[in-house]
Amino acid sequence: MAVTPTSRESGNLTERFNDAGPGGRPLDAERMLASLEAKLFDSGRATMIGRFSAQTRLGAGGMGVVLSAFDPQLERTVAVKVLRSGDADAAEQERLLQEARAMAKLRHPNLVTVYEAGTHQGEVFVVMELVDGGNLRSWLDEQPRSLEEILTAFIGAADGLHAIHAADMVHRDFKPDNVLIGSDGRPQVTDFGLARPQAASLDSAEMMISEDGDPSATRTRGLAGTPTYMAPEVWQGHGADALSDQWSFFVSLYEALYGQRPFEGGTAQALSLAVLSNERTELEGERPVAVPSWLARALERGLSLDARARYPSMRDVIAALRAGEVRKRGRTMAWAALGGAALTAVGVGVLIPSEEPCRDVDAGMEAVWDAQTPAEIERRFAEQPFGDTTWSAVRPRLETYAQAWRDGRQDACRATERGGQSEAALDLRMRCLDRRLREFDGLVRAFEDADATMIGGAVAALGKLPPVDVCADLDFLESSTPAPAEPDARDAVEGVRARFGEYHATVHLGRWDEAESLAASLRTSAEEIGYEPLLAETKAMLAGAKARLGDADGAVALLEQAFEHALASDHLELQVWPAVVSVYVHGSMRKDAEQAGRWTARAEALLRRNDHFPRARRSLHANAANAAAQTRSFEEANARYAKVLALCEASGMASSYECGRYRASLGGIKRRQGKLAEARVLLNDAATTLARELGGVHPELAMMRNMLGALAATAGEPEAALVEYRASVDMFERTVGAEHPGIAHPLNNLGEVLVKLERPAEAMPYLERAAAIWTRDGGAENPMLAYALTSLGEAKRQRGRTDEALVDLERAHALRPKTAAPDEVARTKLALARTLETTDLARARGYAVQIDPAKLTEVALREAVEAWLTRHAE
């Protein structure tokens, strides 16, 4: 029924909260509750909040009062939270309601489900799942908990926070009281009344502290938080965001591990001073658990005063916590303590009851990643000068992936045992996880046999592993064609797929001839079976090998066939990647902008069908950007890379290796456009990211120094360019040797700058080394030779050896492909004009007039061409 103010206490609930202003205790839960009970229960009759019949009080706090209520429409008991909305006007009330409704769109196993939201008597209320159990604080207090139990509970809570952040929301009041532990042992984050868009700000002027300074009694206008868990940047009046939630998470975890919070204060002012000055509370008494050093380091990072020094996202927090060795030792016990379920899976989708349910369901990983494997790979990596730093970056990522796979198998098994998932769904999830294990196995095998090239690409290879979490998305998995129903056909398909790990290993090792041969064999086997998805997979593999071997036409034909097989089987994942790779082959290899555009449109249409494939989305835009740059469509390239970087930001990967490389690529394009200031920012940022991700010495960092040298050269800073090019050559020689193919570029560039400085004697040895490497790797007709031969011709002309110079320059001109950049063609033609001007001016003019200065991006080159044409005008 409608509830109206009584003579005893007038005014609506908003006014009552305002009455409890700075002169009292603004978060006094009992006073708020008394007000609400007077309003709602004075008549003694059932009180309706919307369609919900209020029953009993469950609790109260700074955000409002929580009641159990009955939903007559769906015949279930729910929890209803009536939110305190302070002095909010109608617009702010509407905003708060919209935010509450936004929470109802989130579904995640580690979030309390929000069913709907509405208003009652001017107050916003939220209807939620009624969780039968206590909260994380009471769970910790009721009995001693092991480290494994605590970590498992907090990782579940971290998953819930990550889901909130992925929806562009912020919790803003994370603490143990706001994590419920249900009867099934599952942690569920609650109190979504505090969540709001990340753009929200908390100005210090809006913060009001009670007169007695109680740090548990802080409020903001219309929204509440808990100071004891509040991040330093929020104390300073900055907007709450995902990183401030992360701080609150780590304060809570610290409290669970050490039995006290890291910062204490008798008043809010004292607490804020302790936080902002990083004055930790001295640990007292016996700790609840022994905290290992790796976990102590994780706590320190999560409690960094500088938000930028914390983990990039809650996904990274989860990975760090899962990577601990203790997690590997105690996984089954921890799940049992939190109510884990029971079933053992043998093979794919075959369920056998066991006294220890689900015990061996993740045993397949032990055959790939056991206790000895990391030590073996570490020894292999240590053989290279940069192996130690690379292994430091690679190992935790491998362990995180292995643990995620184990968790995926356990979760799939438990879901079926609990009765909430069919055996058919289990089969889909297990087959997906089997595919992930094959690719992981291929990478581990490659690492065990790694050479310098493989180790140099180790971090990049890790980034290409397909994500494990997609295997829990049944809607997505069910959109794919299932395995053959007949046992014999199924066995045949799985027999071919069992060899995929071997193919992936050869690919990671860069053994492309071997990869091509193996992929051809796999395709033949697939053709004998005739199973469409398998044909799509094997033909895409063969296409990839042919592309890396330079056979663009062969790759195109196979990619089209793979795409057709994937369409026939309605297998979305197998449609996406052939389309994405086709953009690269057509755009960057064949320089066919029209076909690249068609495949880009197809790939974009496919990706609109599903929210998965984040790496495919980034790769598609990068491939399309590079294809556009090939035809000097720089605005299109810029727009595409802007989308790539936006995706990086949205996924919390902005500081990752992969996205650092994307910034480097965009920086190179900006340099070609002559936008040197933008290029400098991008390249310096990329260099910093890659140095952090790869360590201080790495072949890829040598290439970054080469790019920075090219930027300096384009900007007319030859001495700075020399410094960068020499550093690049030196790092290549120290990491992969003086004959590595990658060193040819900085050798050539170093020689080219020395020629521009008219130091030909110094330049020639570098140019000759570059030419020798390109000849060795691509033969006498290698188009790359045109670069070295042009500069060699210039150096010889400067030394008076014009006949030799002319031979080199004419050969360079012949080697330039039709698709070569105008600047490179112009550089060779100008060198020919200069060499011929004293002996055959007419022929010299013939070369020079073919250059269109308006098409040149390098200012110095354009000015040199215009000057020569003016000087030798007829």
MIDREN-103604 format. One record per residue (C-alpha): x, y, z; residue in three letters. Coordinates in steps of 0.02 Angstrom, whole numbers, plus 32768, in hexadecimal, padded with zeros to 4 digits. Each point is the difference from the previous one (the first is absolute). Layout:
REM MIDREN-103604
XYZALA/...
This chain:
REM MIDREN-103604
800080008000MET/803380B47FF2ALA/806080408096VAL/7FE780B4803BTHR/805A80658085PRO/7FB67FF180AFTHR/7FE880888080SER/80907FBA8066ARG/808380197F7AGLU/7FD980697F69SER/8061800D7F5EGLY/80377F7D7F84ASN/809A7F958011LEU/806C807A7F9ETHR/7FD6808A807DGLU/80257F8D8092ARG/80AE7FDD7FBDPHE/801E80B97FE8ASN/7FCD801E80B5ASP/80917F918034ALA/807C807E7FB8GLY/80AC8031803BPRO/7FC4802180B1GLY/7FD57F4A8020GLY/80397F537FC3ARG/7FCE80027F48PRO/80187F457FEALEU/7FA47FCF809FASP/7FAF7F607FC3ALA/7F8D7FEE8093GLU/7FB680AD7FEEARG/7FE47FE37F47MET/7FB17F588024LEU/7F8D80498085ALA/7FC580807F83SER/7FDE7F7E7F7CLEU/7FA47F8C8078GLU/7F948090803BALA/7FD680267F4BLYS/7FE47F507FC4LEU/7FBF7F9B8092PHE/7F9A80798069ASP/7F5A7FB97FC6SER/802D7F4D8027GLY/7FC37FCC7F55ARG/80697FB67F74ALA/8064808B7FAFTHR/801980017F45MET/809A80447FACILE/7FCA7FFE7F4CGLY/7FB87F517FE9ARG/80707FB98089PHE/7FB87FD680AASER/807E80348085ALA/80217F7C8085GLN/8094800E8077THR/809480758015ARG/80A47FAF7FC9LEU/807480908025GLY/802480B87FEEALA/8094806F7FD7GLY/803A809F7FB0GLY/7FAB7FD97F5BMET/7F567FD38044GLY/7F9B7F768050VAL/7FF27F4E7FBEVAL/7F607F9D8012LEU/7FCA7F547FCDSER/7F6580087F94ALA/7F8E7F8C7FA0PHE/7FEA80117F44ASP/7F4F7FC27FDDPRO/801980077F44GLN/80927F867FFDLEU/7FD77FB080A8GLU/80AB8014804CARG/804E80588094THR/8077808B7FD4VAL/806780858056ALA/7FC880B57FECVAL/8077808D8027LYS/7FB480AC8015VAL/808A807A7FD6LEU/802380A1805CARG/800380857F78SER/80288096806EGLY/7FD380AC7FC1ASP/7FF67FC77F4CALA/7F8F80627F8DASP/7F917FAD7F7FALA/808B7FF77F7FALA/80777FAE8079GLU/7F7A7F89803AGLN/7FE67FCD7F4BGLU/80BB7FE97FE8ARG/800A7F91809BLEU/7F6E7F9A7FC1LEU/80517FEB7F55GLN/80A17FC78052GLU/7FA37F818068ALA/7FAA7FC07F63ARG/80A77FF47FA9ALA/803A7F898087MET/7F6C7F907FD9ALA/804E7FE17F54LYS/809A7FAE804CLEU/80057F448014ARG/80977FAC804CHIS/80167F6E807APRO/806080708077ASN/7F81808D8002LEU/7F5F80028063VAL/7F7A80027F7ATHR/7F9D80A37FF6VAL/7F537FDD7FBCTYR/7FB680AD7FEDGLU/7FF680AF804AALA/7F77807F8020GLY/7FC8808D8072THR/7F938001809AHIS/7FCE809C8061GLN/808A80627FA9GLY/80857F80802AGLU/80577F8E7F84VAL/7FF87F478029PHE/80607F6E7FB4VAL/7FBF7F4E7FFBVAL/80897F7D800FMET/801F7F478010GLU/7FED7FCA80B5LEU/80A47FA9802AVAL/7FF17F80808BASP/809F801B8064GLY/806F807F8052GLY/807F80787FBBASN/80BB7FEF7FE6LEU/8027805280A6ARG/7F957F878064SER/80457F6F7F99TRP/80B08033802FLEU/7FD1801680B7ASP/7F9E7F61801BGLU/809A7F8E7FFAGLN/80B880047FCEPRO/80157FFF7F43ARG/80957FBF7F9ESER/805E806B7F85LEU/7FB87F997F71GLU/7F4E801C803FGLU/801B80BC8013ILE/804C80117F52LEU/7F767F9A7FAFTHR/7F7B806D8051ALA/805680A17FCFPHE/80217FC77F4EILE/7F457FE07FF0GLY/7FDD80AF8041ALA/808380467F87ALA/7FA47FAB7F71ASP/7F62805A8036GLY/805980A88007LEU/80497FE07F55HIS/7F527FE27FBBALA/7FC680A78048ILE/8094805B7FB3HIS/7FE77FAA7F58ALA/7F51804D7FFFALA/804F80AC8019ASP/7FC3800880B3MET/805B801F80A4VAL/7FCF7FB080A5HIS/8046808A8070ARG/7FE27FA680A4ASP/80567F587FF2PHE/80217FB180ACLYS/7FE97F548050PRO/7F518030803AASP/7FCD80167F49ASN/80337F527FCAVAL/7F817F7A802ALEU/802F7F498016ILE/7F687F977FD7GLY/7FD97F52803BSER/80577FBD7F65ASP/80A180578036GLY/800280767F6CARG/803B80B4801EPRO/7F8680807FB9GLN/802180BB7FFEVAL/7F6B80688035THR/7FCA80B2802DASP/7FF4803C7F4FPHE/7FAA809F8039GLY/80AD804D8002LEU/802D7FD17F4EALA/7FFE808C7F82ARG/8050802A7F58PRO/80BC80128006GLN/7FF680B47FCAALA/7FB4802D80A9ALA/8068806F8070SER/8007801680BBLEU/803180B38024ASP/8047802180ABSER/7F7B80878015ALA/7F7B7F787FF8GLU/804D7F9A808BMET/7FB6801C80ADMET/804C7FB5809DILE/7FA17FF880A2SER/8034807A8088GLU/804D7F79806AASP/80697FCF7F68GLY/7FCC7F498005ASP/80547FB27F66PRO/7F707F867FEESER/7F8680907FF0ALA/803080557F5ETHR/7F8080287F7BARG/7FF780597F5CTHR/7F6E805C7FB7ARG/7F877F757FD5GLY/80827F758001LEU/80607FAB808BALA/80A97FAF8017GLY/80687FB8808DTHR/809C80668028PRO/80617F6F804BTHR/80047FB27F51TYR/800B80A27F9DMET/808E801B7F83ALA/807780938014PRO/7FC980537F5FGLU/7F4C7FFF803EVAL/8036805180A4TRP/805180867F94GLN/7F5C80247FAAGLY/801E7FA57F5CHIS/7F817F927FAAGLY/7FEA7F4D8038ALA/802B7F817F7AASP/80337F4B7FE7ALA/80AB8020804CLEU/7FB58048809FSER/7F937F64800BASP/80A17F9C7FF0GLN/8049805E8096TRP/7F657FD38067SER/80127F4B7FCAPHE/80B47FF9803BPHE/7FD9805580A6VAL/7F7D7F788019SER/80797F757FCFLEU/808780498071TYR/7F848001808FGLU/7FD27F4B7FE1ALA/80B67FC97FFALEU/80498068808ETYR/7F6A80158071GLY/800680BE7FF6GLN/7FF580877F7BARG/809E80517FBAPRO/7FC980AF8034PHE/7FA58032809FGLU/7FC480A2804DGLY/7F8E802E808FGLY/7FAD80877F96THR/7FE480147F46ALA/8081808B7FFCGLN/80817F928056ALA/7FD97F707F8BLEU/8011806C7F64SER/80A78043803FLEU/80407F4F801CALA/7FCB7FCA7F52VAL/804480977FA4LEU/80A77FFA805CSER/800A7F427FEBASN/80147FE580BBGLU/7FDA7F488018ARG/7FBB7FC180A4THR/807E7F94805AGLU/7FD07F497FFBLEU/7FCD7FBD80A9GLU/7FD97F548043GLY/80007F5A7FA5GLU/7FD580017F48ARG/7F6D7F957FC9PRO/806A7FAF7F76VAL/80B380017FC3ALA/800B80797F6DVAL/807D7FC97F7APRO/807580807FB3SER/7FAB7FFD7F55TRP/7F5A802C8051LEU/804F8089806AALA/8044804D7F5FARG/7F537FF77FB1ALA/7FB7805B8097LEU/808480877FF4GLU/7FD6801D7F4AARG/7F468005801EGLY/8019807E808CLEU/806F80757F9CSER/7FD780B68025LEU/801780267F47ASP/7F6B7FAE7FACALA/80667FEA7F60ARG/80777F8B805DALA/7F747F87802DARG/7FCA7F707F92TYR/7FB5803D7F5BPRO/7F5B7FA88024SER/7FAD7F818072MET/80227F7E7F79ARG/80B9801B8022ASP/7FE17FF480BBVAL/7FAB7F587FE6ILE/80917FC37F95ALA/807E80358084ALA/7FA47FA8808DLEU/7FE97F627F9BARG/80B77FFB7FD0ALA/80397FE180B3GLY/80497F548021GLU/7F8C7FE78093VAL/7F6C80097F8AARG/80467F6E7F9CLYS/80157F93809BARG/7F58801B8052GLY/7F7E80187F77ARG/7F8F7F6B8026THR/7FFF801C80BDMET/7FD680B77FEBALA/7F6A7FDD7F93TRP/7FC57F798077ALA/8008807C8090ALA/7F95807B7FA0LEU/7F817F807FCBGLY/804C7FBA7F60GLY/7FA47F767FA4ALA/802A7F507FCBALA/801B7F9D7F63LEU/80927FB77FA1THR/800880137F45ALA/80637F857F9AVAL/8020802D7F4BGLY/7F7E80717FB3VAL/7F538004804CGLY/800B7F52804FVAL/7FD1800C80B7LEU/80327F7E8082ILE/7FCE801380B7PRO/8091800C807ASER/8019800A80BBGLU/806480A17FDFGLU/7F94805C7F81PRO/8054805E7F72CYS/80A97FD48049ARG/80567FD17F5DASP/7F9C80657F84VAL/8091807A7FE6ASP/80887F7B7FFDALA/8021801B7F47GLY/8061809E8028MET/80807F9B8063GLU/80387FAB7F60ALA/802680AB7FB5VAL/8032806D8094TRP/80457F9D8092ASP/807D802C8088ALA/80987FDE7F92GLN/7FCA805B7F62THR/802280B4803BPRO/80B17FD38035ALA/80237FAE7F58GLU/7FC080977F9FILE/806080778071GLU/80A27FA57FD8ARG/7FD9800F7F47ARG/7FDC80B9800BPHE/809E801E8066ALA/80677FD07F68GLU/7FD680A97FB2GLN/804280A8803EPRO/7F4F80438019PHE/7FB57F5A8037GLY/7FFB802180BBASP/7F9C80A17FF3THR/7F8C7FB47F7FTHR/7FE17F68806DTRP/7FD580718092SER/7F76804C7F94ALA/7FC77F5A7FB5VAL/7FF77F898093ARG/7F7680558065PRO/7F94800E7F65ARG/80157F487FDALEU/7FD27FD380B2GLU/7F6980737FFCTHR/7FC27FB07F5FTYR/801C7F508045ALA/7FA0802B809EGLN/7F7280507F9EALA/7FF27F607F9ATRP/7FFA7F96809EARG/7F7D8073804AASP/7F9A7FF27F60GLY/80017F428006ARG/7FD27FFE80B8GLN/7F74807D7FE7ASP/7FB87FA07F6CALA/80037F5F8065CYS/7FB0804C809BARG/7F7980577F9CALA/7FC37F5A7FBBTHR/800E7FA680A7GLU/7F9380858053ARG/7F7A7FDC7F80GLY/7FFE80AD7FB2GLY/80567FCC7F5FGLN/7FDB7F737F87SER/807E7F7E7FCAGLU/7FF280457F50ALA/803580AB8040ALA/808F7FAE8060LEU/80387FAD7F5FASP/800480A87FA6LEU/80658051808AARG/807A7F6F800EMET/80217FFB7F44ARG/802080BC8001CYS/807A7FEA8090LEU/80547F707FA5ASP/802180737F6DARG/804C80808076ARG/806F7F7B804CLEU/80407FCA7F56ARG/803580B27FD6GLU/804F801680ABPHE/805B7F5B7FE9ASP/8044803B7F58GLY/8045809E804ELEU/804F7FA38092VAL/80527F867F87ARG/804580917F9CALA/80478050809DPHE/80557F5C802EGLU/805880027F57ASP/801080BD7FEEALA/808880597F9FASP/802980B98006ALA/7F74802B7F85THR/7F7E7FA08064MET/8037804F80A4ILE/7FFA80AB7FAEGLY/7F4B7FE07FD0GLY/7FCE7FA980A2ALA/7F98808E8048VAL/7FA9801A7F5AALA/7FDA7F467FF3ALA/7FB1800280ACLEU/7F8C808B7FCAGLY/7FBD7F917F75LYS/7FC37F768072LEU/7F427FFC7FF4PRO/7FA8803180A2PRO/7FC07F778073VAL/7F69805E8043ASP/7FA27FF37F5BVAL/7FEE7F468025CYS/7F81802B8087ALA/7F8E805D7F88ASP/7F7F7F7D7FCDLEU/7FA180757F8CASP/809E80197F9DPHE/80347F488004LEU/7F547FC67FCAGLU/800B806E7F66SER/808A7F8F7FC0SER/7FE77F5B7FAATHR/80107F70807CPRO/80797F717FE7ALA/7FC57F727F8FPRO/7F7C7F978054ALA/80497F5A7FC6GLU/80897FC18075PRO/80737FCB7F72ASP/7FF580AA7FABALA/8018805980A5ARG/809C7F998024ASP/804480267F53ALA/7FE780BC8016VAL/804F800080ACGLU/80907F997FBBGLY/8028808A7F83VAL/7FEA80898080ARG/80777FA68076ALA/808A802E7F84ARG/7FD680BA8006PHE/807880188091GLY/808F7FC77F93GLU/7FCE807E7F7ATYR/7FF5808E807DHIS/80AC7FD28042ALA/804F800E7F53THR/7FA780A67FE4VAL/803F804980A4HIS/80B07FC77FD5LEU/7FF480567F57GLY/801E7F5E7FA1ARG/7F8C802F7F74TRP/80347F7D7F81ASP/7FDF7F7A8082GLU/7F5D80548031ALA/7FC780037F4AGLU/80267F477FEASER/7FA67FD180A0LEU/7F69806C7FD8ALA/7FF37FB17F53ALA/7FFE7F548051SER/7F798037807ALEU/7F9880467F71ARG/800B7F5A7FA3THR/7FC47FA38099SER/7F71807C8014ALA/7FCC7FE97F4BGLU/7FF67F44801BGLU/7F8C801B8094ILE/7F9980897FACGLY/7FD2805A80A2TYR/7FE480B87FD4GLU/80488053809EPRO/809C7F957FF5LEU/801780307F4ALEU/7FF080B78031ALA/80817FEC8089GLU/80827FA37F9BTHR/7FF1806F7F66LYS/8012809B806AALA/809E7FB5804BMET/80497FDC7F54LEU/7FD280AF7FC7ALA/805C804B8093GLY/809E7F9F7FD8ALA/7FF980317F48LYS/7FE980B7802EALA/809A7FFD806EARG/80617FAF7F72LEU/7FCD808E7F8CGLY/7F817F9F7F98ASP/7F7380808007ALA/7F9C7FB47F71ASP/80057F53804EGLY/7FCD804880A7ALA/7F6D805F7FB3VAL/7FB87F657FADALA/800B7F9A809FLEU/7FB68089806CLEU/7F6A800D7F8EGLU/7FE77F44800AGLN/8013800180BDALA/7F80808C800CPHE/7F847F9F7F95GLU/80127F63806BHIS/7FE68069809DALA/7F63804D7FB4LEU/7FBD7F567FD2ALA/80157FC480B3SER/7FC280A4804CASP/809E8003806AHIS/801780B8802CLEU/80AE7FF2804AGLU/80407FAC7F62LEU/7FAF80867F93GLN/804D8092805DVAL/80B87FD67FF3TRP/80097FD87F45PRO/7FA980A77FE1ALA/8079805F8070VAL/809A7FAE7FB4VAL/7FBC801F7F51SER/800580BB8025VAL/80BA7FF08024TYR/80297F957F69VAL/7F9E806C7F85HIS/802E80A7804EGLY/80B57FEE8038SER/80407F737F90MET/7FA180187F5DARG/7FE280BC8013LYS/7F4D7FE27FC5ASP/7F9D8086805CALA/7F5A7FCF7FB2GLU/80077F4B803AGLN/8045803480A9ALA/7F6980728014GLY/7F877F757FD3ARG/804A7F88807FTRP/800380898083THR/7F4480197FE9ALA/7FE27F45800CARG/80677FF0809FALA/7FA88094804FGLU/7F567FB57FDAALA/80347F5B8050LEU/80448055809BLEU/7F5B805B8018ARG/7FB07F57801FARG/805F7FDF80A1ASN/805980628087ASP/80917F878007HIS/80A080007F98PHE/8050809C804CPRO/80A87FD67FB2ARG/7FAE7FE67F57ALA/7FB080AC800CARG/80A780528026ARG/80577F9D7F77SER/7F7B802B7F81LEU/800E80BC801BHIS/80BF7FF68001ALA/80017F9B7F5DASN/7F87807A7FB0ALA/806A8093803DALA/809E7FB67FB6ASN/7FA77FDB7F5DALA/7FC680B57FF8ALA/80B0803E8023ALA/80417F997F6DGLN/7F98806D7F8CTHR/8028809F8062ARG/7F4D800B8040SER/8045804480A2PHE/7F5F80458047GLU/7FB07F557FF2GLU/809A7FB38050ALA/7FF9807E808FASN/7F487FDF801DALA/801A7F448004ARG/808E800B807ATYR/7F998075806CALA/7F807F73800CLYS/808A7F85802DVAL/803F806E808DLEU/7F4F8020803CALA/7FE67F43800BLEU/80A37FF48061CYS/7FC28081807CGLU/7F547FB18011ALA/80497F558026SER/807F8041807EGLY/80907FD27F8CMET/804180AD7FDAALA/80A57FDC8057SER/80147F527FB5SER/80867FC57F89TYR/7F837FE87F72GLU/7FBA80B0800ECYS/80AE80488011GLY/80277FB77F56ARG/7F63804D7FB9TYR/803680AB803DARG/80A97FE47FAEALA/7FAC7FD67F5BSER/7F94809A8008LEU/809A8067802BGLY/80527FC07F62GLY/7F6A80337F98ILE/7FFD80AD8050LYS/80B880137FD4ARG/7FDB7FD67F4AARG/7F7880868004GLN/807A80808042GLY/7FA1800F80A4LYS/80A17FF48061LEU/7FC8804280A9ALA/7F747F7F8009GLU/80777F797FC2ALA/807E802B8087ARG/7F807FF0808CVAL/7FC17F587FBELEU/80AC7FB67FE3LEU/8047803780A7ASN/7F677FBB8058ASP/80107F5C7FA0ALA/80B97FF48028ALA/7FDB801680BBTHR/7F777F7C7FFBTHR/80687F807FA2LEU/8098801C806FALA/7F927FDD8098ARG/7FB17F667FB2GLU/809D7FB67FB1LEU/808C80358075GLY/809080757FDBGLY/80517F9C7F72VAL/7F9B7FAE7F76HIS/80027FF97F41PRO/7F5880587FF9GLU/804680908064LEU/808B80087F7FALA/7F7A801A7F7CMET/7FB08088806AMET/80A7805C8005ARG/80047FF07F43ASN/7F5280507FF4MET/8036808D8072LEU/809780197F90GLY/7F91800B7F67ALA/7F9780838059LEU/809980688028ALA/803E7FF17F4DALA/7F5880387FBBTHR/80008093807AALA/80A8803A7FBCGLY/80627FC9809AGLU/808A7F957FB5PRO/806F7FFB809AGLU/7F6F7FC3806BALA/7FD77F817F79ALA/80B37FBE8005LEU/7FF27FE580BCVAL/7F607F9A7FEDGLU/803C7F9B7F6BTYR/80A57FD48054ARG/7FA17FCA809DALA/7F8E7F957F93SER/80927FAA7FA9VAL/80597FE480A6ASP/7F657FB28052MET/7FE27F8E7F6BPHE/80B47FC48004GLU/7FF67FDF80BCARG/7F5C7FA27FF8THR/7FF27FA27F5BVAL/80A880177FACGLY/804E80667F75ALA/7FB17F9A7F74GLU/7F4B80008039HIS/7F87803B7F77PRO/7FB880878070GLY/80A5805B800EILE/8001802C7F46ALA/7F86808F8018HIS/806080638084PRO/80A47FDB7FA4LEU/7FB7804A7F61ASN/7FB48094805CASN/80A28025805BLEU/805D7FFF7F5AGLY/7F7C806F7FB0GLU/801080868086VAL/80BE7FFD7FF1LEU/7FEE801B7F45VAL/7F8E8096801FLYS/808880448074LEU/807C7FE37F70GLU/80647F7F8061ARG/80037F7C7F77PRO/80997F9E803FALA/7FA67FDF80A6GLU/7F5C7FD97FAAALA/80377F7D7F82MET/80297F708077PRO/7F54800A804FTYR/7FA980077F58LEU/80657F6E7FBCGLU/7FD17F978099ARG/7F4880287FE6ALA/800A7FD47F48ALA/80567F5B8027ALA/7F787FCE807DILE/7F73802D7F89TRP/80557FA27F71THR/801A7F67806EARG/7F4A7FFC8039ASP/7FA680397F62GLY/80777FE47F6FGLY/8046807B7F84ALA/7F52803E7FD2GLU/7FCA802780B1ASN/7FA580A97FF6PRO/804A803080A9MET/80A980107FABLEU/7FC380A07FAEALA/8013805A80A7TYR/80B67FD0801BALA/803080147F49LEU/7FB980B07FF8THR/806880388095SER/80997FA17FC1LEU/7FF080597F59GLY/7FF880A88059GLU/80987FD4806AALA/80667FCD7F67LYS/7FCD809F7FA5ARG/803B80668094GLN/80A87FA77FF4ARG/800E80227F46GLY/7FDC7F4E7FC7ARG/7F7280337F8CTHR/80067F697F8DASP/7FEB7F888092GLU/7F7C8072804AALA/7F9C7FFC7F5FLEU/80007F417FFEVAL/7FBD7FF680B2ASP/7F7D80877FE3LEU/7FBD7FB87F5EGLU/7FF17F568053ARG/7FA680508093ALA/7F8880577F88HIS/7FDA7F5A7FAAALA/7FDF7FA980A6LEU/7F848081803FARG/7F517FB07FF6PRO/7F7180617FB2LYS/7FAE800B80ABTHR/809980508051ALA/7FE2809E8064ALA/801980A27F9BPRO/8089803A8077ASP/80687F647FE2GLU/7FEE80077F43VAL/802A80BA8003ALA/809C7FE28068ARG/80467F8A7F7CTHR/7FD0806F7F6DLYS/804C80998051LEU/80A17FA08021ALA/80037FCD7F47LEU/7FE580B57FCBALA/808E803C806DARG/80757F797FC0THR/7FD980247F48LEU/7FF580BE8005GLU/80B7801C7FCFTHR/80067F7D7F75THR/7F4F7FF27FBAASP/7F92808F803ALEU/7F6F7FD27F8DALA/7FF77F53804AARG/8012804880AEALA/7F6C80747FE0ARG/7F9F7F6A7FC0GLY/800C7FAE80ABTYR/7FE2809F8064ALA/7F63803A7FA4VAL/7FAE7F588026GLN/7FFA803380B7ILE/7F648059803CASP/803680688097PRO/7F4C8012803AALA/7FF77F458024LYS/809980008072LEU/7FE77FFC80BDTHR/80B5801D8033GLU/801C80BC8002VAL/80BC7FFA7FE5ALA/7FEE7F8C7F6BLEU/7F79806C7FB2ARG/806D809B8013GLU/80967FA67FB4ALA/7F9A7FCA7F67VAL/7FB980AF7FE7GLU/80AD804D8011ALA/804A7F897F7FTRP/7F7480217F84LEU/801280BC8016THR/80BB7FF97FECARG/7FF77F987F61HIS/7F6580487FAFALA/800880077F42GLU/
